[in-house]
Amino acid sequence: MLLEAHTRYNDVNRSGTTTFHAVALEADVETVKILREFKITGLDTRMRNITGKTAADICQDRMGPPDGFVREFMELMATLEPAT
């Protein structure tokens, strides 16, 4: 698994998208659970992408997310330490 291989999950691509933005966009409950299990740190939950959206904005804007996704995502967000 990528997290076990010490993947740089806090990198930002050209559009300003972080792993956290991608998780919000894909809306996969299992991915959120995996990130919580690994106790990831250093993701800046306030980071905005090129369109000015945070990952929380993307999560809230989703139409018809899977059951439990928004709750799991927000719980993950609450556990993240601020980026230094």
MOMORA-V528106 format. One record per residue. N is the residue number from 0. RES is the residue in one letter. PHI is phi as a letter, one per 40 degrees, with the letter a starting at -180 (999 if undefined). OMEGA is omega as a letter, one per 40 degrees, with the letter a starting at -180 (999 if undefined). NEAR is the number of other C-alpha atoms within 10 Angstrom. Layout:
n = (N & N)
res = (RES & RES)
phi = (PHI & PHI)
omega = (OMEGA & OMEGA)
near = (NEAR & NEAR)
This chain:
n = (0 & 1 & 2 & 3 & 4 & 5 & 6 & 7 & 8 & 9 & 10 & 11 & 12 & 13 & 14 & 15 & 16 & 17 & 18 & 19 & 20 & 21 & 22 & 23 & 24 & 25 & 26 & 27 & 28 & 29 & 30 & 31 & 32 & 33 & 34 & 35 & 36 & 37 & 38 & 39 & 40 & 41 & 42 & 43 & 44 & 45 & 46 & 47 & 48 & 49 & 50 & 51 & 52 & 53 & 54 & 55 & 56 & 57 & 58 & 59 & 60 & 61 & 62 & 63 & 64 & 65 & 66 & 67 & 68 & 69 & 70 & 71 & 72 & 73 & 74 & 75 & 76 & 77 & 78 & 79 & 80 & 81 & 82 & 83)
res = (M & L & L & E & A & H & T & R & Y & N & D & V & N & R & S & G & T & T & T & F & H & A & V & A & L & E & A & D & V & E & T & V & K & I & L & R & E & F & K & I & T & G & L & D & T & R & M & R & N & I & T & G & K & T & A & A & D & I & C & Q & D & R & M & G & P & P & D & G & F & V & R & E & F & M & E & L & M & A & T & L & E & P & A & T)
phi = (999 & c & c & c & c & g & d & c & c & b & c & b & c & c & c & g & c & b & d & c & c & c & c & c & c & c & f & b & d & c & c & c & c & c & c & c & c & c & f & c & b & g & c & c & c & c & c & b & c & c & c & g & b & c & c & c & d & c & c & c & c & c & c & g & c & d & d & g & c & c & c & c & c & c & c & c & d & c & c & c & c & c & c & b)
omega = (a & i & i & i & i & i & i & a & i & i & i & i & a & a & i & a & i & i & a & i & a & i & i & a & a & i & i & a & a & i & i & i & i & i & i & i & a & i & a & i & i & i & i & a & i & a & i & i & a & i & i & a & i & i & i & i & a & i & a & a & a & i & i & i & i & i & i & a & a & i & i & a & a & i & i & a & a & a & a & i & i & i & i & 999)
near = (6 & 8 & 12 & 7 & 7 & 8 & 10 & 10 & 15 & 16 & 12 & 15 & 11 & 8 & 10 & 16 & 20 & 23 & 16 & 26 & 23 & 14 & 18 & 27 & 18 & 13 & 23 & 19 & 19 & 11 & 16 & 21 & 16 & 12 & 16 & 18 & 10 & 10 & 12 & 16 & 15 & 12 & 19 & 18 & 18 & 13 & 19 & 18 & 17 & 12 & 9 & 10 & 17 & 22 & 26 & 20 & 15 & 17 & 23 & 15 & 13 & 14 & 7 & 8 & 17 & 11 & 11 & 11 & 20 & 20 & 11 & 19 & 25 & 15 & 14 & 18 & 18 & 10 & 12 & 16 & 14 & 11 & 12 & 6)
